Amino acid sequence: MQRLYDFLRRHPTGVDTFWAIVLFGLSVASGAVERTDGRNDLWLVVPVTLLLCVTVALRRRMPENMLVLAAVVGVTQLALNVSTMLADFALLMIVYTVAATGASWARRFGLAAGLVAAPLAQMRWPDSEASALGNVAIAVFQTVPFALAWVLGDSLRTRRAYFAQLEERAARLEKEREAQAKVAVAAERARIARELHDVVAHNVSVMVVQADGAAYVLDAAPDQAKKALETISSTGRQALAEMRRLLGVLRTGEHQEAGEYVPQPDVEQIEELVEQCRGSGLPVDFKIEGTPRPLPSGVELTAYRIVQEALTNTRKHGGPNAGASVRLVYFDDGLGLLVEDDGKGAPHELYEDGGVDGRGHGLIGMRERVGMVGGTLDAGPRPGGGFRISALLPLKPAH
């Protein structure tokens, strides 16, 4: 049955043609029987019936044209005195069709034609056995099917338009969801890229400095070389742990052991970061002002990454005798950061354009991080040499 139903839906004109043939046969047979009283107008009945059946066959292919044809045939019936017959059922069908699928002018014309068809027919062929009031009642009763046909077709058109609007809205929402998903994926990739940049840039920089120092003192001071190698080993393990945590975000459907991940860095680990830099040969003065207290995880991670990136840049561009200072200031409504160095530094535009790293990170990544938590960042050369990075991270993001 489903296959048959699908076939009929794919061939609407064929279905209409079948019913038009059935209607033609029944109408001609009925007309021949009714005219056994000697009337010889069967030659008019056949072409009128044929044209009415044509409107049924082509009603869904050309609804407006078939409405005009049906109106012309109806007027011809009145003019040639071809009384109502079974084929006039086609008028109901074409009124319903134009109300459902026709143009606006065709819907209005179909409603008007349907409402006047029955009264005109009753006036042309009144019931001789009924009174004038009875003929009026018959006309009204025959008008009701035309009105119902038009209302049914118009409600079907409205329903189809409503469903089409729903489908369009669903498709638009689906596209919007896909676009939002792509934006979210891009943002997540950018975040992971920043995290990897911070991890690699800082830890690899420490490892390179320690490796160079170990090679330099390997023969003269084996103990110092051993200590440098231990620092390289611990730094490498820390970098691998953080990279596993970040890359684990990209793994879906895999069961990872809890030991492969480490918590995100926070403000308390800044002191460890400073000690690590001191161990790599960079003098760092570290101070905390105000009363330390728990902060939002996003603020803590941002603060850690800013200090990490700033000290990495000092180690890269500050020169051999550079020193740095880190200040953490707890305010009532946020956390202040001040990282300064007295090295020779690199041009400010190099940081901004990413020319040093070739990846467009550096200060750009800092600004993105600070912006995500609703903070402000000020970075630039210090008077007299060196570089300064100042940030204010609010406890609540700005709206």
PyMOL commands that set and color helices and strands:
alter all, ss='L'
color gray80, all
select helices_A, chain A and resi 2-10+12-34+42-57+63-80+86-101+104-124+132-217+222-250+258-260+267-279+297-317+348-353+363-372
alter helices_A, ss='H'
color red, helices_A
select strands_A, chain A and resi 284-289+324-330+334-341+376-381+387-394
alter strands_A, ss='S'
color yellow, strands_A
deselect
rebuild
show_as cartoon
